[in-house]
Amino acid sequence: MNISVELTLTPLHDNYEPAIIHFIKQLRASNLKVLENPLSTQVYGEYSEVMSVLTTEIKGAFELIENGLLHMKIVKTDRYDYEPHF
């Protein structure tokens, strides 16, 4: 089963950028399809593989920050090739 996941990592302190950049670079280094925009990062792939990578990388991201928030949405389909029809 393929899934699409939208992630927004929000460290709750000053100097937040290094933690976000590290998190995104770790996701890019995985074998998953990763897209970024200014507000979030999207990850696409097979459920077990995506969740395995996210479990590891979310833990690593949380270990780098004192306080933070991760907003995650999961869709049960691969929306990587989505094109608006308007």
Steps between C-alpha positions, in 0.01 A plus 500: 500500500637840402459813710567872481612683814516875557732611781559835666773507765485801731776533760371727777811709554724754329751366248251246370634472145789253559264235642257537210777489239649189661160326505437575132850390398451169683171444316667583168770241572239223533372303201165677525356759263524835680361838393534825691328835498535798737234366739551124510679192372319216325620140504362228272544125487403160632341516846748283689803670348367853554401434860833332577696799366271749675527319835878525486521855365231650724678358805829644375341841437345507847836414656648813336243741642398584854131558423314460176194402307460267202181527300440193281225410254483156339300419187442140393617546142809617317430861397854566371384558142202718595424775249224754565218483245423871502 
